[in-house]
Amino acid sequence: MLEAFQLSDQGCVRTNNEDYCVMAPELGLYVLADGMGGARAGERASCLAADTVVETLRAAPNRDSQALLAAVEEANRRVFEAARADPDLEGMGTTLVAALEIGGELSIASVGDSRAYLMDGAGFRAITDDQTWVNEVGRPLGLDEETLRTHPMRHVLTVAIGASLPLTVNYYAVPLEPGALAMLSSDGLHGVVDAARMEEILKGGRDDGSLEQCCRLLVEAAKEAGGPDNVTIILLRKS
């Protein structure tokens, strides 16, 4: 059984919130999306994608890893078709990270640069790999981290929900030990708050602390760093 809490904040700069998250604990399913596109199309993309994943999993005969991947692919199809059908939505898309509890494991599907992290007896670490120019092109080229932090391509996604058909979905399965804490986050958090600070805050949540308080402290840390983007977090703790 997972204890869960979610929090989304507009941040300090943006005039709207294109992030969206939804929890369906009765399915063991948790989804976070970070939308993009003009005229509020990003809000439409993130909401449509995340809700489609939940709807599709709810209707699936088996809630397993294949059903999770199929749900993400269906989300991609719906966002892609919605953008094609309405000129005002052209170019819309979204990142997405979804976590599904299956037995003693957490199955994770990710597209783009929203992330999943895990804190357990082995420490704090990112589970997902970003589908970005920095991760898939810049680092393999040998560019150093300082260059990558300021590179003009640093925010470019290589894959996004709604951008094209078919879709490349990254998949991971991680064991969940009692007391383990998982976090899903948009880049409004992990793009501005370093791993050491996130770990410091989460340590209190792993040891029976308040998940709500952890979420609020993480949002506060992002805002203290300038809050340039929307900030969204889902925390999950294994009882």
Protein Blocks (a to p, Z undefined) as FASTA:
>chain_A
ZZddddddebjmbmbdfbdcdddfknopacddddedeehlmmmmmmmmmmmmmmmmmmpm
bdcfklmmmmmmmmmmmmmmmmmmpmklgoiacdddddddehjbccdddehjbdcddddf
kopcdfbdcddfklmmmmmnopafklmmmgcklmpcfbdehkaccdddddddddddehia
cddddfklmmmpcfklmmmmmmmmmnopafklmmmmmmmmmmmnooaaccdddddddZZ
